[in-house]
Structures are given as C-alpha cells and as structure tokens.
C-alpha cells in the first residue's frame, strides 16, 4: 500500500506541474500573454504548482483508507484542473494586473477545499 500511496502523491505533484506549466505555455502561444510577468521563467509558476499540488499529495499519503483517498484525489484533481484552466484563461484574457499574493492564495485554497470536502464525502459514502 505504501508504494501506491507514494506513487499517487508523486503523480499528483507531477500532474500539477504539467497542468500549470502546460496551460501557461498554451495560453502564451495562443494569446501572447501570461498570468505572471516573465512567462514560463517566472518562479511564481513553480511555487503555485507546489502549493496547489501539496493538498493532493498530503491526502494521498495520509489518507486512512487507500481506496477512499485515491477516489477523492482523482475526483478532486479533475475538478480542480477544470476550474484552474478556466480561471487561468479568464485571468490571462482579462489583461488586468492581478496581485501575485491573491493568485498564490486563491488556487491553493481551492485545491485544499476540494480535496478535503471530497475526501470526507467519499469516506461517508463508503460508511453507509
């Protein structure tokens, strides 16, 4: 079980990096604009990826029931990635300068909320 939990945690972090840097690259190519100044070389994208991936990795590692944790991580990751892509697109297209602190807080908090809520919801669903 430990190998699968560790693999799921690493996969969550890698997936988060791929989604964040992938959408940044695609939006940069399509629209010529980035969320943070400097494009892909901005360190804030890496920090954002770590902050957003951490809740998924933590639930994957310390979740009590492997199946419940796996289901919660997968479902919340899918929902988060859809929300992230749409909000990221809107922020890039708006061309308004956003505070870095706000972006660095909004996305990780939404990831944490999704993971926690879906973990406890899935756990209760299995208990009934």
Secondary structure, 3 states (H helix, E strand, C coil): CHHHHHHHHHHHHHHHHHHHHHHHHHHHHHHCCCCCCCHHHCHHHHHHHHHHHHHHHHHHHHCCCHHHHHHHHHHHHHHHHHHHHHHHHHHHHHCCCCCHHHHHHHHHHHHHHHHHHHHHHHHHHHHC
